[in-house]
Amino acid sequence: MHGHAMRCLLIYDIPNDRARQKVADACLDYGLQRIQYSAFSGALSRTHQRELMTEVKRRLGKNAGNIQLFTFPDDVWNARRVIHQGENDD
């Protein structure tokens, strides 16, 4: 990887199913993990952040969409609070 990899969160709203799947695949190609239906996280260098956003824009094409990429210092990321339970969990 080029330079220091930062914790990234990429979120999107993309109404078109096919375009949404293409964008999701791009996120996976860059090593991000799906953490919610429309949210991916992982560590990316600045170079890879730029490349991913360029690729995402290309795959979105003329389709409607809102795509946002956030970066976090490790301490901020690690201080996040998460509740994660399945439908049948008590």
Contacts in CASP RR format, 6 or more apart in sequence:
PFRMAT RR
TARGET T0000
AUTHOR 0000-0000-0000
METHOD contacts of the structure
MODEL  1
MHGHAMRCLLIYDIPNDRARQKVADACLDYGLQRIQYSAFSGALSRTHQR
ELMTEVKRRLGKNAGNIQLFTFPDDVWNARRVIHQGENDD
1 44 0 8 1.000
1 45 0 8 1.000
1 47 0 8 1.000
1 48 0 8 1.000
2 45 0 8 1.000
2 46 0 8 1.000
2 47 0 8 1.000
2 48 0 8 1.000
3 45 0 8 1.000
3 46 0 8 1.000
3 47 0 8 1.000
4 45 0 8 1.000
5 43 0 8 1.000
5 44 0 8 1.000
5 45 0 8 1.000
5 48 0 8 1.000
6 43 0 8 1.000
6 44 0 8 1.000
6 45 0 8 1.000
6 46 0 8 1.000
6 49 0 8 1.000
6 71 0 8 1.000
6 72 0 8 1.000
6 73 0 8 1.000
7 41 0 8 1.000
7 42 0 8 1.000
7 43 0 8 1.000
7 71 0 8 1.000
7 72 0 8 1.000
7 73 0 8 1.000
7 74 0 8 1.000
7 76 0 8 1.000
7 77 0 8 1.000
8 32 0 8 1.000
8 41 0 8 1.000
8 42 0 8 1.000
8 43 0 8 1.000
8 44 0 8 1.000
8 49 0 8 1.000
8 69 0 8 1.000
8 70 0 8 1.000
8 71 0 8 1.000
8 72 0 8 1.000
9 39 0 8 1.000
9 40 0 8 1.000
9 41 0 8 1.000
9 42 0 8 1.000
9 69 0 8 1.000
9 70 0 8 1.000
9 71 0 8 1.000
9 72 0 8 1.000
10 27 0 8 1.000
10 32 0 8 1.000
10 39 0 8 1.000
10 40 0 8 1.000
10 41 0 8 1.000
10 52 0 8 1.000
10 56 0 8 1.000
10 67 0 8 1.000
10 68 0 8 1.000
10 69 0 8 1.000
10 70 0 8 1.000
11 38 0 8 1.000
11 39 0 8 1.000
11 40 0 8 1.000
11 67 0 8 1.000
11 68 0 8 1.000
11 70 0 8 1.000
12 20 0 8 1.000
12 23 0 8 1.000
12 38 0 8 1.000
12 56 0 8 1.000
12 65 0 8 1.000
12 66 0 8 1.000
12 67 0 8 1.000
12 68 0 8 1.000
13 38 0 8 1.000
13 65 0 8 1.000
13 66 0 8 1.000
14 20 0 8 1.000
14 23 0 8 1.000
14 38 0 8 1.000
14 60 0 8 1.000
14 63 0 8 1.000
14 64 0 8 1.000
14 65 0 8 1.000
14 66 0 8 1.000
14 67 0 8 1.000
15 63 0 8 1.000
15 64 0 8 1.000
15 65 0 8 1.000
16 63 0 8 1.000
16 64 0 8 1.000
19 59 0 8 1.000
19 60 0 8 1.000
19 61 0 8 1.000
19 63 0 8 1.000
19 65 0 8 1.000
20 38 0 8 1.000
22 59 0 8 1.000
22 60 0 8 1.000
23 56 0 8 1.000
23 59 0 8 1.000
23 60 0 8 1.000
23 67 0 8 1.000
24 34 0 8 1.000
24 40 0 8 1.000
25 59 0 8 1.000
26 52 0 8 1.000
26 55 0 8 1.000
26 56 0 8 1.000
26 59 0 8 1.000
27 34 0 8 1.000
27 40 0 8 1.000
27 52 0 8 1.000
27 56 0 8 1.000
28 34 0 8 1.000
28 40 0 8 1.000
29 55 0 8 1.000
30 44 0 8 1.000
30 48 0 8 1.000
30 51 0 8 1.000
30 52 0 8 1.000
30 55 0 8 1.000
31 42 0 8 1.000
32 40 0 8 1.000
32 41 0 8 1.000
32 42 0 8 1.000
32 44 0 8 1.000
33 40 0 8 1.000
33 41 0 8 1.000
33 42 0 8 1.000
34 40 0 8 1.000
35 41 0 8 1.000
44 52 0 8 1.000
49 69 0 8 1.000
49 71 0 8 1.000
52 69 0 8 1.000
53 67 0 8 1.000
53 69 0 8 1.000
56 67 0 8 1.000
57 67 0 8 1.000
60 67 0 8 1.000
END
